[in-house]
Each structure stands twice: as C-alpha cells, then as structure tokens.
Amino acid sequence: MTSLVVTATDVVADGVVALTLARPDGGRLPDWTPGAHVDLTLGSGETRQYSLCGDRWDPSSYRVAVLREPDGRGGSRYVHDVLRAGDRVELGGPRNHFPLVPAARYRFVAGGIGVTPLLPMIAAAEVLGADFSLLYGGRRRASMAFLDELPAARTTVVPQDEQGLLPLASWLGTVDDETVVYACGPGPLLDAVSGLVPADRLRTERFTTTEIAAPVRDAPFTVDLARTGVTLTVDASVSVLDAARRAGATTLSSCERGTCGTCETTVLAGIPDHRDQVLADHERAAGDCMLPCVSRAASDHLVLDL
Amino acid sequence: MTTAAATLPSTDIDPFSVEVLTDPLPFQAALRDAGPVQYLAAHDLYAMGRYAEVRAALTDWQRFCSSAGVGLSNFRREKPWRPPSLLLEADPPHHDAPRRVLSSILGPRALRRWRDRWFAAAVEHVDALLGTTGGPVEVDGMTALAEAFPLRVFPDAVGIAREGREHLLPYGEYLFNAFGPHNELVAAGAVEAGEHAAWVNGQCTRETLADEGFGADIWAAADRGDLSVEQAPLVVRSLLSAGVDTTVHGLGWVLHGLATHPDQWSVYRADPSRHRVCFDEAVRWGSPVQTFFRTAEVDVPVGDAVVPEGSKVLLYLGSANHDPRHWDTPERFDLAHDPSGHVGFGFGLHQCVGQHVARLEADALLAALADRVERIEPAGEPVRRANNTMREWASLPLRLHPR
C-alpha cells in the first residue's frame, strides 16, 4: 500500500485545515494535473476524495484542504480532531475528473471549500498566459480559505454575510466561444451556473460529502494466480504485483505507480480495489481488470490471469 | 562551479560519430564507468548513462525540462526545424491536455478494438511471405516484416491517406537524426526533409483523416473541447512522427534477438507466459531509441558534480538499459529476464504514450510467426544504419523455416 505521512496540519480558515502529505522517505510522489483528487484512507478506516491544491512543481509534497462538516460523516471530524503531524494515511490515485482544457479565457467560480481544485488551475492559467478571473463566495470572510494565495487583481471575493449571494449573472455576463467556465462548490451554486452558461462552455465539480469510495481493507487477502497455479496471501506490506512476481508469475511492469498501464491484469474472480490513475470509472466498475502495481482487493479473494 | 568542474569527468569522444552510433556499447560502458555524469566536450554537453541517474532525470520534469527541445538544439537559443511537438517538446501545464487526450485514445483498453484486426492482418502477412511451397523462405526482416507490418496496420489505424505513405519512414529517419548535432547524417536528410514534413502535415487535418481511427478520435477530442482546434493536427502529427520508426526498429531488434538466439525462439513458442516480456526485453536489449536530451532548469547536483542551469543533458536510455549496476547479464537477450522498469520507452510523464500500440503490433506479428515458423535464422550479415537517435538495422537477412 502507498502510505503517506502527514507532515503538517495548518488551520487555513475557520473550519478548514490544510494537510501537507509526503512519502515517508521524502521521495517523489506521483505526478498530477490541476483538478486532480486523491483518495485518502484515514486512520478511521474511511476513504475520502480530496482535491489536490498544492504546488505541482514541488514533487515531494501534496496539499489538501478539509472543511469541518458537523453534519457530515466522520471523515472531516477525524481530520480536524484526531489526525496529527506524523500520522499515516493511505493514498489512492491521483486521478483527474476535472481537467483544465485549453482555452483563451477561463472564468473560475468557487463556492467555499470548492476553491481547492481551482487553485492549481489558476497557477496553470498564469503559466499558460491565459486570461482568467475568479469569483469566490463563502459564508464569512474568516471561513474562506486561501484568500492570501489568490491574485487580488483577478479575484472577486464575496462573503455572504457582507455582500449576499454571488452575483453570478452580472459577473459572468455573456460567455463567448473563447471562454471556459470552471465551477466547483455546493449543488445549488452549480445549478445556478449551469442555468447561465452553455453546457459546452462549462466544466463543474460538485463538492459533496456523499462521494465515498468503498472501504479499503488492510486485512490480508488471498490471490489465486490461475496460470502459475499458486495461491498466495497478500498483506499490507506488499503490492499484488510484487507478491505475484515473487511467487513466480510472469509479470511486466514499468512505472509501478498506477500511471502507465503496463501491468494491466485480467481479474477472473473477486472484487478489485482500484487505486490507479489509468482506468476510467466504467472500466473500474466492470471489475474485470486491475493494475496490480497499486490496486488491491476489496474482497477476501482475487483470482488473476497470471 | 569550481568544485563541480574538479569532480566532473570529461571526454572528447563524439557519441554522434558514425563509429559510436553503429557500435555504441563500448562508449556506453565507458560513460557509465566514468561516473554518474560526464562532460562531453565535443558538444558542450552533460551525459548520464547509469540506470539510476537516467531514470531519475527522466522522471524529474521539474528540473530537467523538455520545452527547450529533447535534442541537442536549445530552443531558447535556436529556432527548431519544425514547430515543436505539443507532447515531446512541451512541459506542464502545456503538456497536460495533449497527453491526457492521447493517453486515453492509446490506452490498453481502448486498443482492444484493433486487436483482432491486427492479429488477422499479421496472419495474412506472414502467410503471404511463407508462400505455399512449405520450404524455407529468405526475407529481409527489416523490409518484409519490421517495416512492412507496422506500415500495414498503423497508418490505417490513424486513418491517413493511402497515397504517399512512403514519406513516413524517411520523415521519421530525419526527425530522429535531427535530435542530434548537425552532422553529415542531418545534412544528407535535409534535402528532402521539407517535402516529407509537408506531406505528414497534410495528413493531420480533419478533412483528410478517415472517419474512424486515432486521428478521428483526436479531432473528436477537439470537438469536445479537450483540445483546441489548433492543437489537434499537431497531436496527430505526433502519432505519425513517433509511432512508425520506433516500432519498426523495436520489431527489428526483437527479430534480430530471436534469430540470433534460437533457444529463445523455442522458449517463446513453447511458453506463452513469456510472450508478455519478449518485446519489452528486445526494447531493453536493443534500445531502438538510444538517447533523448533535457535542459537543466536550475543547477542540479548529480553525484559529486553539478549540471549547470541552462545546460543540455544527454540521457542515454540505451546505456541505462545495459547498466550492470541495475541489470543481471544485460548484454544477453533472454526471455528469462524481467525487463520491467527499462527506460527504452522513456520514463515519467513523457514516457512513450504509444507503448501499448507498439506492444500490440509486436504481439500480433510474433504470434503469427510463432504459429507458422519453426525456426528463424540469420541468412547473411545484418547491416547497420547510423542514426543520431536510433539504434537500427538497415537490413536483417533472415531464413524462416515453416512448421
């Protein structure tokens, strides 16, 4: 399993804590692109998805920001109240369902903690030399994270207690063919944006607490290597790929980070726990293949065509 | 800088001389033994040849950039001979969208729709070569197999016109020469390079591409907004630039390996579990793409030395794939090897996006040969061709003994 260590926890706004994560050996983390998220399995056993909001030019750390949700399930409470620097979390991904597409002009709309995936997009837009602006709303100024990191001249900050709801229609105006609108935040905000922007000019990511991956097991599971004729037990200390290789299966791999797709293996039975960056959601759901360099088992038993 | 210079080994040997290009292994061994990095005075260049450092530098896009060119030429000072590639010669974030689109079009799952067609085409191709006499057949493995089979399936999969495909190989040959210094190899190709490039560019427009294929998929991505319409033809160009000669010479090396190691051909035919490693072992062993360059974004410490900001760095993939510090018996072509982690396709975020396409072409051709050919043996001296980037055979005389 890919374990990361929490190297810092910082309160970046009222109710928002930023986690800095690194490999225990301080080495390179998997590359990522703006809009990407990671699956983090917390000590509480729950897996949550968090947008990466750090600096991709720093290869050895990730940053995510977590909003405390009193009504939410345990994940955010655990991060705020229990998780401390030095603790371990398990990593899946990164994957990107919210990529930055080429455009001459970007208009970013953030609601609350939805600002997180937009931060690296803004950094990218600056490097790309694209025109961009950000409309950022939150309940109160003190609850809005990362205000000090945003380019002031291009950012319109709208705390609801001071200025009311986001002035979406007037701020967006007419969205032309050169512009792509990126919006991330709670459902009602995205619905409002969708009503104002042509569908082909809009990319959204819904910030909710319902998107929870299946629980990850750290208990050992068994793997049948059907061609090799070996059954082995895989515990948390080893990848399925390495275990199969040691057991004498013919394997071929390259990146061993779930990125390149070289080690793709047919799953004959059992339920894989996908931790890679390659398979699309429908391919994951089909459950008939996996990337054993990083992916594991959600069931007690897997049968692989190795 | 003074301390760096003091600990930095240096050589006057030109790795782009025809002598080294056609017999690179002695130079590579000396490069590795000199240290983690060596200064090549002939081209004011830093070179790495050990596996660990080459792989680390390929991965480290933050400090070793590609946008200043992945050949010897520094695009910050010299005008590139063609508009730079949006993939090979780009860094994040510019690299992100083209890479994302092409990764998904050329991913192993997406290629499944070509699998049956390519396997059937390979059977047809090999049957035609073997004829009906049942006796041994002599062929040039390069023209009859390594070149002919990719040219039979890949351009159709991209969806380009049938007329003019003879431009593809010389275009790639020139492109890979042009990553090196302006030597006689580049001069010889320069005369016709413009004509080849113009034809290739002409194949990349929406109107000329077939309705089905990688090219159409790229334009569909532009229609979805995942690429801009300005980017789409250049992404198609990347397929035609990087997808033909590389596969051709990968196949050349696997055929040469199997012809000169008859025991390995027996292993291949007897043990399907080794099929998965065969082509990659050949890519490691032959390393058809020998070298790529990066440019240091900052002063980068390597071992006891420092690669200074702005300098060009030669990453010797072929040498890394033969480094005895990493591989057991790297000089042997051996299906018992595990070539996992070889850098013959590069490594990191620029790693060959078409690697699954190359593997599928190789799998199809080798499967057809394995079904029909008992023995492959050399039928004459193979002929090398010097290229500034690729390690290649001009001719591979082979005798195929049908089952």
Chai-1 contact restraints between the chains, C-beta under 6 A:
chainA,res_idxA,chainB,res_idxB,connection_type,confidence,min_distance_angstrom,max_distance_angstrom,comment,restraint_id
A,D31,B,L349,contact,1.0,0.0,6.0,A-B,restraint_1
A,T33,B,D96,contact,1.0,0.0,6.0,A-B,restraint_2
A,W57,B,Q62,contact,1.0,0.0,6.0,A-B,restraint_3
A,P59,B,Q62,contact,1.0,0.0,6.0,A-B,restraint_4
A,P99,B,R100,contact,1.0,0.0,6.0,A-B,restraint_5
A,V101,B,G225,contact,1.0,0.0,6.0,A-B,restraint_6
A,V101,B,D226,contact,1.0,0.0,6.0,A-B,restraint_7
A,P102,B,A97,contact,1.0,0.0,6.0,A-B,restraint_8
A,P102,B,S228,contact,1.0,0.0,6.0,A-B,restraint_9
A,A124,B,P93,contact,1.0,0.0,6.0,A-B,restraint_10
A,V127,B,P93,contact,1.0,0.0,6.0,A-B,restraint_11
A,L128,B,P93,contact,1.0,0.0,6.0,A-B,restraint_12
A,T250,B,S273,contact,1.0,0.0,6.0,A-B,restraint_13
A,T250,B,R276,contact,1.0,0.0,6.0,A-B,restraint_14
A,L252,B,R276,contact,1.0,0.0,6.0,A-B,restraint_15
A,L252,B,V277,contact,1.0,0.0,6.0,A-B,restraint_16
A,L252,B,D280,contact,1.0,0.0,6.0,A-B,restraint_17
A,L252,B,S340,contact,1.0,0.0,6.0,A-B,restraint_18
A,S253,B,S340,contact,1.0,0.0,6.0,A-B,restraint_19
A,C260,B,Q351,contact,1.0,0.0,6.0,A-B,restraint_20
A,G261,B,G107,contact,1.0,0.0,6.0,A-B,restraint_21
A,G261,B,P108,contact,1.0,0.0,6.0,A-B,restraint_22
A,E264,B,P108,contact,1.0,0.0,6.0,A-B,restraint_23
A,E283,B,R109,contact,1.0,0.0,6.0,A-B,restraint_24
